[in-house]
Amino acid sequence: MATDTDFIAYIIEQAGLGARLTHRRMFGEYALYVDDKVVAFACDNSLFVKPSAAATRLAPGLPQRPPYPEAKDYPVADELLDDTDRLRELLLETAVLMPVPKMKQAKADGKTKKK
């Protein structure tokens, strides 16, 4: 089952990060970004946070399961969707630990843009 846009809107509203939290459709589901860094995925109307020290420290009791077939387990943060402060902190701390997006060359005009 694909994630619906109402669920994405709910995550964005609950996180309270304004324009810092964005999303992009990927393979019928969504990737969520904080400051252009992937921090989570929305799959089957569940929020899967990138595994990191932030998730281990801030939400050690979250259940884990793969967001899609053959993926590794990710913390499922659905229970944090009604706790704005904890959700925001988890997303922000996860972003701090994620790598900066790589730049790639655009072929048409030679200008660089984010991947």
Secondary structure as UniProt FT lines:
FT   HELIX           5..15
FT   HELIX           18..20
FT   STRAND          21..26
FT   TURN            27..28
FT   STRAND          29..34
FT   TURN            35..36
FT   STRAND          37..43
FT   TURN            44..45
FT   STRAND          46..49
FT   HELIX           53..58
FT   TURN            60..61
FT   STRAND          64..65
FT   TURN            69..70
FT   STRAND          74..76
FT   HELIX           78..80
FT   TURN            81..82
FT   HELIX           84..97
FT   STRAND          103..105
FT   TURN            107..109
FT   STRAND          112..114
//
